[in-house]
Amino acid sequence: MSFDLEGYTTVQERLTMFYAMYPTGSIQFEFMGVLPGNPQMMWGMAKAYRTPEDTRPGIGTAAELFEGKTPYSKGSEIQNLETSCWGRAVGSLGIGLSKGIASKQEVQAAKDRQAPGPKKLSEVLTPPMSNDPWALEVQPNGSIAPECQHGQMKRKTGLKKNGDPYGGWVCGVGGNGDKCDAIWDRS
């Protein structure tokens, strides 16, 4: 899949625009903890106040892995979460929305995480949507995970012994030996 990152606005560009428009503005971040339903992820929220009296700030939320999987995210996971939240909060005010609410960094991260597999929602809808890395992979039964003969598969991610990340879909059957083959992400 190819798509053009050109035209997406970076969080830094959004922040620069925000403070140029609202010199007395303030962006506040709050760490919210573990993402419900996914103990490997944390989430946060940011509020972009245009003035000290702003009663309806722009609000943005984001989620990140507790343990970064790349050399760029390891050790700076909470900072990456905070930056994503800031960008979404400012974007919710309509600032820096060249191609959408996602920032350039978020789109790149989504592209990097994307696994091969079933068709994207954008490929089955009419009229066709653009190649969007945020589009869900939808199965014929409406789920977003592939299925094997035992039912819906489970997402598994981690680090190899050499430190490289891996991810894929695995059979949900217990240790009785008749598990289906996993569907691993492309390297």
C-alpha positions in Angstrom: 0.0 0.0 0.0 1.3 3.4 -0.8 0.0 6.8 0.3 1.4 10.2 0.4 2.5 11.7 3.8 3.0 15.0 2.1 0.3 17.4 3.1 -0.2 16.0 6.6 0.7 18.6 9.3 3.2 17.8 12.0 2.3 18.3 15.7 5.1 21.0 15.8 3.4 22.9 12.9 0.0 22.7 14.7 1.5 24.0 17.9 3.2 26.9 16.1 -0.1 27.8 14.5 -2.0 27.5 17.8 0.3 29.8 19.7 0.4 32.3 16.8 -3.4 32.4 16.9 -3.8 32.3 20.7 -0.7 33.8 22.4 -2.3 33.4 25.8 -3.4 29.8 25.1 -2.3 26.8 27.0 -2.2 23.1 26.2 -2.6 20.8 29.2 -1.9 17.0 29.2 -3.3 14.4 31.5 -2.1 10.8 31.7 -5.2 8.5 32.0 -3.5 5.1 32.6 -4.0 1.7 31.0 -6.2 1.7 27.9 -9.3 -0.3 28.8 -9.3 -3.7 27.0 -5.6 -3.5 26.1 -3.1 -3.8 29.0 -0.2 -3.2 26.6 -1.4 0.3 25.8 -1.6 3.6 27.8 -3.7 6.5 27.0 -3.9 10.2 27.7 -5.9 13.4 27.1 -4.9 16.9 26.3 -6.9 20.1 26.4 -6.1 23.1 24.2 -7.3 26.3 25.9 -7.4 29.3 23.6 -7.4 31.8 26.5 -7.2 31.5 30.3 -11.0 31.8 30.4 -11.7 29.2 27.7 -14.6 27.1 28.9 -14.7 24.8 25.8 -11.1 23.8 25.0 -10.1 21.5 22.1 -9.8 18.0 23.5 -7.6 15.3 22.0 -6.9 11.7 23.1 -4.3 9.2 22.0 -2.9 5.8 23.0 0.6 4.4 22.8 2.3 1.1 23.7 3.7 1.1 27.3 7.0 -0.3 25.8 8.0 1.3 22.6 9.0 -1.1 19.8 11.4 1.1 17.8 14.6 2.9 18.7 12.6 6.1 18.3 9.9 5.2 20.8 11.8 3.2 23.4 12.4 5.3 26.5 10.2 8.2 25.3 6.8 6.5 25.3 5.0 9.0 27.6 6.5 11.9 25.7 5.2 10.4 22.4 1.7 10.0 24.0 1.7 13.6 25.2 2.7 14.9 21.8 0.0 12.9 20.1 -2.6 14.2 22.5 -1.4 17.8 22.0 -1.7 17.5 18.2 -5.2 16.0 18.4 -6.3 18.7 20.9 -5.1 21.5 18.6 -6.5 19.7 15.6 -9.9 19.5 17.2 -10.0 23.3 17.1 -9.6 23.1 13.3 -6.0 24.0 13.3 -3.6 22.3 10.9 -6.2 19.9 9.3 -4.6 19.7 5.9 -5.7 16.1 5.2 -7.4 15.2 8.5 -7.2 15.1 12.3 -4.3 12.7 12.3 -0.9 14.3 12.4 1.9 13.3 10.0 3.6 11.4 12.8 0.4 9.4 13.7 -0.2 8.5 10.0 3.4 7.2 9.7 3.1 5.2 12.9 -0.2 3.7 11.7 1.4 2.7 8.4 4.3 1.1 10.3 1.9 -0.9 12.5 -0.4 -2.0 9.7 -0.5 -5.8 9.2 -1.2 -7.5 5.9 -4.3 -9.5 5.6 -7.9 -9.0 4.7 -9.1 -6.1 2.6 -9.4 -2.6 4.1 -12.8 -1.0 4.6 -11.7 1.6 2.1 -11.4 -1.2 -0.5 -14.9 -2.5 -0.1 -16.9 0.7 0.2 -18.4 2.5 -2.8 -17.3 5.0 -3.8 -13.7 4.0 -3.1 -12.0 5.8 -0.3 -8.3 6.8 -0.4 -5.6 4.5 0.9 -6.0 5.4 4.5 -3.7 3.7 7.0 -6.3 4.3 9.7 -8.9 2.2 7.9 -10.0 -0.9 9.7 -9.5 -4.4 8.3 -13.1 -5.8 8.2 -13.9 -9.5 7.9 -17.0 -10.7 6.1 -18.7 -11.3 9.5 -18.0 -7.6 10.4 -15.1 -8.3 12.9 -11.8 -6.6 12.6 -9.7 -9.7 13.3 -9.1 -12.7 11.0 -10.8 -16.0 11.8 -9.5 -19.5 11.7 -11.4 -22.8 12.1 -11.6 -22.2 15.8 -13.0 -18.7 15.6 -11.7 -15.1 15.9 -7.9 -15.0 16.1 -6.0 -12.9 18.7 -3.4 -10.2 18.1 0.0 -11.0 19.5 2.9 -8.5 19.5 6.3 -8.5 21.2 10.1 -8.3 20.7 12.3 -11.0 19.3 15.4 -12.0 21.1 17.4 -9.6 18.9 15.1 -6.7 20.0 13.2 -6.5 16.7 9.4 -6.1 17.0 7.0 -8.8 15.8 3.3 -9.0 15.5 0.6 -11.1 14.0 -2.6 -13.0 14.5 -2.6 -16.3 16.4 -5.2 -19.1 16.9 -7.1 -18.7 20.2 -7.2 -22.4 21.0 -5.4 -23.5 24.2 -2.4 -25.8 24.3 -4.1 -28.9 22.9 -1.9 -29.1 19.9 -4.4 -28.4 17.1 -3.8 -24.6 16.8 -4.0 -23.1 13.3 -1.1 -21.4 11.6 -0.4 -17.8 12.8 -0.7 -14.9 10.3 2.5 -12.9 11.0 3.0 -9.3 9.9 5.4 -8.7 7.0 8.9 -7.7 8.1 
